[in-house]
């Protein structure tokens, strides 16, 4: 019985930690800040790609 409670508490701690992480990302808009930081590298990469402009 004690092992079951230990598993439940561990699972609750993991769920709580994941919630805190995702809430922090949402609250501070970190996903868009990361995207804005990566954008120049992506633009540089995609500008080098040769395109076929025939319709």
PyMOL Python script that loads the backbone (N, CA, C, O; Angstrom):
from pymol import cmd

cmd.read_pdbstr("""\
ATOM      1  N   UNK A   1       0.828  -1.205   0.000  1.00  0.00           N
ATOM      2  CA  UNK A   1       0.000   0.000   0.000  1.00  0.00           C
ATOM      3  C   UNK A   1       0.862   1.255   0.000  1.00  0.00           C
ATOM      4  O   UNK A   1       0.535   2.254  -0.639  1.00  0.00           O
ATOM      5  N   UNK A   2       1.979   1.181   0.736  1.00  0.00           N
ATOM      6  CA  UNK A   2       2.869   2.335   0.803  1.00  0.00           C
ATOM      7  C   UNK A   2       3.510   2.623  -0.558  1.00  0.00           C
ATOM      8  O   UNK A   2       3.754   3.779  -0.902  1.00  0.00           O
ATOM      9  N   UNK A   3       3.777   1.579  -1.319  1.00  0.00           N
ATOM     10  CA  UNK A   3       4.388   1.747  -2.639  1.00  0.00           C
ATOM     11  C   UNK A   3       3.423   2.445  -3.597  1.00  0.00           C
ATOM     12  O   UNK A   3       3.847   3.235  -4.441  1.00  0.00           O
ATOM     13  N   UNK A   4       2.137   2.157  -3.469  1.00  0.00           N
ATOM     14  CA  UNK A   4       1.136   2.791  -4.326  1.00  0.00           C
ATOM     15  C   UNK A   4       1.093   4.296  -4.058  1.00  0.00           C
ATOM     16  O   UNK A   4       1.039   5.094  -4.994  1.00  0.00           O
ATOM     17  N   UNK A   5       1.118   4.683  -2.777  1.00  0.00           N
ATOM     18  CA  UNK A   5       1.113   6.106  -2.430  1.00  0.00           C
ATOM     19  C   UNK A   5       2.372   6.795  -2.936  1.00  0.00           C
ATOM     20  O   UNK A   5       2.322   7.944  -3.374  1.00  0.00           O
ATOM     21  N   UNK A   6       3.494   6.100  -2.875  1.00  0.00           N
ATOM     22  CA  UNK A   6       4.748   6.663  -3.366  1.00  0.00           C
ATOM     23  C   UNK A   6       4.672   6.918  -4.876  1.00  0.00           C
ATOM     24  O   UNK A   6       5.152   7.940  -5.366  1.00  0.00           O
ATOM     25  N   UNK A   7       4.067   5.982  -5.599  1.00  0.00           N
ATOM     26  CA  UNK A   7       3.902   6.132  -7.045  1.00  0.00           C
ATOM     27  C   UNK A   7       2.954   7.288  -7.353  1.00  0.00           C
ATOM     28  O   UNK A   7       3.218   8.092  -8.247  1.00  0.00           O
ATOM     29  N   UNK A   8       1.859   7.369  -6.615  1.00  0.00           N
ATOM     30  CA  UNK A   8       0.880   8.433  -6.828  1.00  0.00           C
ATOM     31  C   UNK A   8       1.500   9.803  -6.537  1.00  0.00           C
ATOM     32  O   UNK A   8       1.290  10.752  -7.293  1.00  0.00           O
ATOM     33  N   UNK A   9       2.260   9.908  -5.450  1.00  0.00           N
ATOM     34  CA  UNK A   9       2.902  11.177  -5.123  1.00  0.00           C
ATOM     35  C   UNK A   9       3.962  11.549  -6.159  1.00  0.00           C
ATOM     36  O   UNK A   9       4.104  12.722  -6.504  1.00  0.00           O
ATOM     37  N   UNK A  10       4.697  10.574  -6.652  1.00  0.00           N
ATOM     38  CA  UNK A  10       5.693  10.837  -7.688  1.00  0.00           C
ATOM     39  C   UNK A  10       5.016  11.316  -8.967  1.00  0.00           C
ATOM     40  O   UNK A  10       5.480  12.266  -9.598  1.00  0.00           O
ATOM     41  N   UNK A  11       3.931  10.671  -9.347  1.00  0.00           N
ATOM     42  CA  UNK A  11       3.189  11.057 -10.531  1.00  0.00           C
ATOM     43  C   UNK A  11       2.610  12.464 -10.377  1.00  0.00           C
ATOM     44  O   UNK A  11       2.638  13.255 -11.320  1.00  0.00           O
ATOM     45  N   UNK A  12       2.087  12.775  -9.194  1.00  0.00           N
ATOM     46  CA  UNK A  12       1.543  14.110  -8.940  1.00  0.00           C
ATOM     47  C   UNK A  12       2.644  15.166  -9.011  1.00  0.00           C
ATOM     48  O   UNK A  12       2.418  16.264  -9.521  1.00  0.00           O
ATOM     49  N   UNK A  13       3.829  14.842  -8.504  1.00  0.00           N
ATOM     50  CA  UNK A  13       4.954  15.778  -8.558  1.00  0.00           C
ATOM     51  C   UNK A  13       5.380  16.031  -9.995  1.00  0.00           C
ATOM     52  O   UNK A  13       5.692  17.165 -10.356  1.00  0.00           O
ATOM     53  N   UNK A  14       5.395  14.994 -10.818  1.00  0.00           N
ATOM     54  CA  UNK A  14       5.766  15.143 -12.223  1.00  0.00           C
ATOM     55  C   UNK A  14       4.735  16.001 -12.956  1.00  0.00           C
ATOM     56  O   UNK A  14       5.096  16.893 -13.723  1.00  0.00           O
ATOM     57  N   UNK A  15       3.464  15.731 -12.719  1.00  0.00           N
ATOM     58  CA  UNK A  15       2.394  16.509 -13.360  1.00  0.00           C
ATOM     59  C   UNK A  15       2.469  17.969 -12.917  1.00  0.00           C
ATOM     60  O   UNK A  15       2.322  18.870 -13.743  1.00  0.00           O
ATOM     61  N   UNK A  16       2.690  18.208 -11.658  1.00  0.00           N
ATOM     62  CA  UNK A  16       2.805  19.576 -11.151  1.00  0.00           C
ATOM     63  C   UNK A  16       4.015  20.289 -11.763  1.00  0.00           C
ATOM     64  O   UNK A  16       3.924  21.458 -12.136  1.00  0.00           O
ATOM     65  N   UNK A  17       5.128  19.595 -11.866  1.00  0.00           N
ATOM     66  CA  UNK A  17       6.328  20.193 -12.459  1.00  0.00           C
ATOM     67  C   UNK A  17       6.087  20.535 -13.927  1.00  0.00           C
ATOM     68  O   UNK A  17       6.487  21.607 -14.380  1.00  0.00           O
ATOM     69  N   UNK A  18       5.446  19.651 -14.670  1.00  0.00           N
ATOM     70  CA  UNK A  18       5.138  19.923 -16.072  1.00  0.00           C
ATOM     71  C   UNK A  18       4.186  21.108 -16.208  1.00  0.00           C
ATOM     72  O   UNK A  18       4.335  21.929 -17.113  1.00  0.00           O
ATOM     73  N   UNK A  19       3.215  21.195 -15.314  1.00  0.00           N
ATOM     74  CA  UNK A  19       2.291  22.319 -15.337  1.00  0.00           C
ATOM     75  C   UNK A  19       3.020  23.630 -15.082  1.00  0.00           C
ATOM     76  O   UNK A  19       2.773  24.622 -15.768  1.00  0.00           O
ATOM     77  N   UNK A  20       3.909  23.638 -14.108  1.00  0.00           N
ATOM     78  CA  UNK A  20       4.659  24.861 -13.781  1.00  0.00           C
ATOM     79  C   UNK A  20       5.519  25.280 -14.970  1.00  0.00           C
ATOM     80  O   UNK A  20       5.590  26.466 -15.294  1.00  0.00           O
ATOM     81  N   UNK A  21       6.169  24.327 -15.619  1.00  0.00           N
ATOM     82  CA  UNK A  21       7.009  24.646 -16.776  1.00  0.00           C
ATOM     83  C   UNK A  21       6.169  25.211 -17.920  1.00  0.00           C
ATOM     84  O   UNK A  21       6.518  26.242 -18.494  1.00  0.00           O
ATOM     85  N   UNK A  22       5.072  24.547 -18.252  1.00  0.00           N
ATOM     86  CA  UNK A  22       4.250  25.016 -19.358  1.00  0.00           C
ATOM     87  C   UNK A  22       3.580  26.353 -19.032  1.00  0.00           C
ATOM     88  O   UNK A  22       3.422  27.193 -19.918  1.00  0.00           O
ATOM     89  N   UNK A  23       3.191  26.557 -17.791  1.00  0.00           N
ATOM     90  CA  UNK A  23       2.593  27.835 -17.407  1.00  0.00           C
ATOM     91  C   UNK A  23       3.618  28.959 -17.506  1.00  0.00           C
ATOM     92  O   UNK A  23       3.286  30.064 -17.935  1.00  0.00           O
ATOM     93  N   UNK A  24       4.853  28.687 -17.115  1.00  0.00           N
ATOM     94  CA  UNK A  24       5.917  29.686 -17.209  1.00  0.00           C
ATOM     95  C   UNK A  24       6.181  30.052 -18.666  1.00  0.00           C
ATOM     96  O   UNK A  24       6.340  31.227 -18.996  1.00  0.00           O
ATOM     97  N   UNK A  25       6.228  29.053 -19.529  1.00  0.00           N
ATOM     98  CA  UNK A  25       6.423  29.312 -20.962  1.00  0.00           C
ATOM     99  C   UNK A  25       5.276  30.156 -21.497  1.00  0.00           C
ATOM    100  O   UNK A  25       5.504  31.099 -22.254  1.00  0.00           O
ATOM    101  N   UNK A  26       4.053  29.831 -21.118  1.00  0.00           N
ATOM    102  CA  UNK A  26       2.877  30.583 -21.578  1.00  0.00           C
ATOM    103  C   UNK A  26       2.873  32.010 -21.017  1.00  0.00           C
ATOM    104  O   UNK A  26       2.626  32.962 -21.758  1.00  0.00           O
ATOM    105  N   UNK A  27       3.139  32.161 -19.742  1.00  0.00           N
ATOM    106  CA  UNK A  27       3.038  33.465 -19.081  1.00  0.00           C
ATOM    107  C   UNK A  27       4.055  34.455 -19.634  1.00  0.00           C
ATOM    108  O   UNK A  27       3.731  35.624 -19.844  1.00  0.00           O
ATOM    109  N   UNK A  28       5.284  33.997 -19.870  1.00  0.00           N
ATOM    110  CA  UNK A  28       6.331  34.892 -20.356  1.00  0.00           C
ATOM    111  C   UNK A  28       6.483  34.853 -21.871  1.00  0.00           C
ATOM    112  O   UNK A  28       7.402  35.468 -22.411  1.00  0.00           O
ATOM    113  N   UNK A  29       5.603  34.143 -22.561  1.00  0.00           N
ATOM    114  CA  UNK A  29       5.597  34.070 -24.025  1.00  0.00           C
ATOM    115  C   UNK A  29       6.958  33.592 -24.560  1.00  0.00           C
ATOM    116  O   UNK A  29       7.453  34.113 -25.559  1.00  0.00           O
ATOM    117  N   UNK A  30       7.545  32.614 -23.899  1.00  0.00           N
ATOM    118  CA  UNK A  30       8.893  32.172 -24.232  1.00  0.00           C
ATOM    119  C   UNK A  30       8.965  31.450 -25.572  1.00  0.00           C
ATOM    120  O   UNK A  30      10.013  31.454 -26.217  1.00  0.00           O
ATOM    121  N   UNK A  31       7.876  30.835 -25.996  1.00  0.00           N
ATOM    122  CA  UNK A  31       7.910  30.141 -27.282  1.00  0.00           C
ATOM    123  C   UNK A  31       8.087  31.126 -28.430  1.00  0.00           C
ATOM    124  O   UNK A  31       8.833  30.846 -29.367  1.00  0.00           O
ATOM    125  N   UNK A  32       7.423  32.264 -28.377  1.00  0.00           N
ATOM    126  CA  UNK A  32       7.569  33.255 -29.446  1.00  0.00           C
ATOM    127  C   UNK A  32       8.901  33.988 -29.348  1.00  0.00           C
ATOM    128  O   UNK A  32       9.452  34.406 -30.366  1.00  0.00           O
ATOM    129  N   UNK A  33       9.424  34.149 -28.140  1.00  0.00           N
ATOM    130  CA  UNK A  33      10.738  34.766 -27.995  1.00  0.00           C
ATOM    131  C   UNK A  33      11.819  33.864 -28.585  1.00  0.00           C
ATOM    132  O   UNK A  33      12.760  34.346 -29.216  1.00  0.00           O
ATOM    133  N   UNK A  34      11.682  32.567 -28.379  1.00  0.00           N
ATOM    134  CA  UNK A  34      12.629  31.617 -28.972  1.00  0.00           C
ATOM    135  C   UNK A  34      12.500  31.622 -30.487  1.00  0.00           C
ATOM    136  O   UNK A  34      13.505  31.581 -31.196  1.00  0.00           O
ATOM    137  N   UNK A  35      11.279  31.670 -30.984  1.00  0.00           N
ATOM    138  CA  UNK A  35      11.057  31.721 -32.430  1.00  0.00           C
ATOM    139  C   UNK A  35      11.664  32.990 -33.027  1.00  0.00           C
ATOM    140  O   UNK A  35      12.269  32.936 -34.098  1.00  0.00           O
ATOM    141  N   UNK A  36      11.513  34.118 -32.357  1.00  0.00           N
ATOM    142  CA  UNK A  36      12.094  35.371 -32.839  1.00  0.00           C
ATOM    143  C   UNK A  36      13.618  35.312 -32.836  1.00  0.00           C
ATOM    144  O   UNK A  36      14.257  35.917 -33.697  1.00  0.00           O
ATOM    145  N   UNK A  37      14.204  34.602 -31.895  1.00  0.00           N
ATOM    146  CA  UNK A  37      15.658  34.477 -31.846  1.00  0.00           C
ATOM    147  C   UNK A  37      16.182  33.567 -32.952  1.00  0.00           C
ATOM    148  O   UNK A  37      17.288  33.776 -33.451  1.00  0.00           O
ATOM    149  N   UNK A  38      15.409  32.572 -33.336  1.00  0.00           N
ATOM    150  CA  UNK A  38      15.834  31.609 -34.355  1.00  0.00           C
ATOM    151  C   UNK A  38      15.529  32.110 -35.763  1.00  0.00           C
ATOM    152  O   UNK A  38      16.146  31.653 -36.725  1.00  0.00           O
ATOM    153  N   UNK A  39      14.592  33.038 -35.897  1.00  0.00           N
ATOM    154  CA  UNK A  39      14.134  33.478 -37.210  1.00  0.00           C
ATOM    155  C   UNK A  39      15.249  33.944 -38.162  1.00  0.00           C
ATOM    156  O   UNK A  39      15.218  33.570 -39.334  1.00  0.00           O
ATOM    157  N   UNK A  40      16.222  34.736 -37.716  1.00  0.00           N
ATOM    158  CA  UNK A  40      17.270  35.150 -38.665  1.00  0.00           C
ATOM    159  C   UNK A  40      18.047  33.972 -39.263  1.00  0.00           C
ATOM    160  O   UNK A  40      18.403  33.998 -40.441  1.00  0.00           O
ATOM    161  N   UNK A  41      18.303  32.964 -38.473  1.00  0.00           N
ATOM    162  CA  UNK A  41      19.009  31.781 -38.980  1.00  0.00           C
ATOM    163  C   UNK A  41      18.157  31.020 -39.985  1.00  0.00           C
ATOM    164  O   UNK A  41      18.664  30.523 -40.991  1.00  0.00           O
ATOM    165  N   UNK A  42      16.862  30.931 -39.706  1.00  0.00           N
ATOM    166  CA  UNK A  42      15.966  30.248 -40.633  1.00  0.00           C
ATOM    167  C   UNK A  42      15.827  31.026 -41.940  1.00  0.00           C
ATOM    168  O   UNK A  42      15.830  30.430 -43.017  1.00  0.00           O
ATOM    169  N   UNK A  43      15.706  32.342 -41.856  1.00  0.00           N
ATOM    170  CA  UNK A  43      15.596  33.155 -43.060  1.00  0.00           C
ATOM    171  C   UNK A  43      16.855  33.038 -43.914  1.00  0.00           C
ATOM    172  O   UNK A  43      16.774  32.942 -45.138  1.00  0.00           O
ATOM    173  N   UNK A  44      18.001  33.047 -43.274  1.00  0.00           N
ATOM    174  CA  UNK A  44      19.267  32.905 -43.985  1.00  0.00           C
ATOM    175  C   UNK A  44      19.329  31.567 -44.710  1.00  0.00           C
ATOM    176  O   UNK A  44      19.780  31.491 -45.852  1.00  0.00           O
ATOM    177  N   UNK A  45      18.875  30.520 -44.041  1.00  0.00           N
ATOM    178  CA  UNK A  45      18.867  29.181 -44.639  1.00  0.00           C
ATOM    179  C   UNK A  45      17.904  29.114 -45.827  1.00  0.00           C
ATOM    180  O   UNK A  45      18.271  28.623 -46.895  1.00  0.00           O
ATOM    181  N   UNK A  46      16.685  29.602 -45.647  1.00  0.00           N
ATOM    182  CA  UNK A  46      15.679  29.484 -46.701  1.00  0.00           C
ATOM    183  C   UNK A  46      15.930  30.446 -47.857  1.00  0.00           C
ATOM    184  O   UNK A  46      15.465  30.199 -48.970  1.00  0.00           O
ATOM    185  N   UNK A  47      16.655  31.537 -47.618  1.00  0.00           N
ATOM    186  CA  UNK A  47      17.005  32.435 -48.716  1.00  0.00           C
ATOM    187  C   UNK A  47      18.038  31.809 -49.652  1.00  0.00           C
ATOM    188  O   UNK A  47      18.129  32.195 -50.817  1.00  0.00           O
ATOM    189  N   UNK A  48      18.812  30.850 -49.157  1.00  0.00           N
ATOM    190  CA  UNK A  48      19.833  30.176 -49.978  1.00  0.00           C
ATOM    191  C   UNK A  48      19.238  29.104 -50.885  1.00  0.00           C
ATOM    192  O   UNK A  48      19.883  28.689 -51.848  1.00  0.00           O
ATOM    193  N   UNK A  49      18.031  28.653 -50.598  1.00  0.00           N
ATOM    194  CA  UNK A  49      17.422  27.574 -51.362  1.00  0.00           C
ATOM    195  C   UNK A  49      17.066  28.071 -52.758  1.00  0.00           C
ATOM    196  O   UNK A  49      16.424  29.109 -52.920  1.00  0.00           O
ATOM    197  N   UNK A  50      17.494  27.310 -53.762  1.00  0.00           N
ATOM    198  CA  UNK A  50      17.172  27.656 -55.151  1.00  0.00           C
ATOM    199  C   UNK A  50      15.715  27.286 -55.426  1.00  0.00           C
ATOM    200  O   UNK A  50      15.270  26.180 -55.119  1.00  0.00           O
ATOM    201  N   UNK A  51      14.994  28.225 -56.003  1.00  0.00           N
ATOM    202  CA  UNK A  51      13.563  27.992 -56.253  1.00  0.00           C
ATOM    203  C   UNK A  51      13.291  27.923 -57.738  1.00  0.00           C
ATOM    204  O   UNK A  51      13.928  28.595 -58.548  1.00  0.00           O
ATOM    205  N   UNK A  52      12.328  27.092 -58.064  1.00  0.00           N
ATOM    206  CA  UNK A  52      11.850  26.990 -59.448  1.00  0.00           C
ATOM    207  C   UNK A  52      10.675  27.957 -59.570  1.00  0.00           C
ATOM    208  O   UNK A  52       9.624  27.726 -58.972  1.00  0.00           O
ATOM    209  N   UNK A  53      10.836  29.026 -60.329  1.00  0.00           N
ATOM    210  CA  UNK A  53       9.795  30.055 -60.394  1.00  0.00           C
ATOM    211  C   UNK A  53       8.845  29.873 -61.581  1.00  0.00           C
ATOM    212  O   UNK A  53       8.089  30.784 -61.919  1.00  0.00           O
ATOM    213  N   UNK A  54       8.885  28.710 -62.202  1.00  0.00           N
ATOM    214  CA  UNK A  54       7.976  28.461 -63.319  1.00  0.00           C
ATOM    215  C   UNK A  54       6.575  28.153 -62.779  1.00  0.00           C
ATOM    216  O   UNK A  54       6.410  27.468 -61.769  1.00  0.00           O
ATOM    217  N   UNK A  55       5.596  28.671 -63.475  1.00  0.00           N
ATOM    218  CA  UNK A  55       4.206  28.414 -63.059  1.00  0.00           C
ATOM    219  C   UNK A  55       3.583  27.329 -63.869  1.00  0.00           C
ATOM    220  O   UNK A  55       2.421  26.986 -63.652  1.00  0.00           O
TER     221      UNK A  55
END
""", "prot")
cmd.dss("prot")
cmd.show_as("cartoon", "prot")
cmd.util.cbc("prot")
cmd.orient("prot")
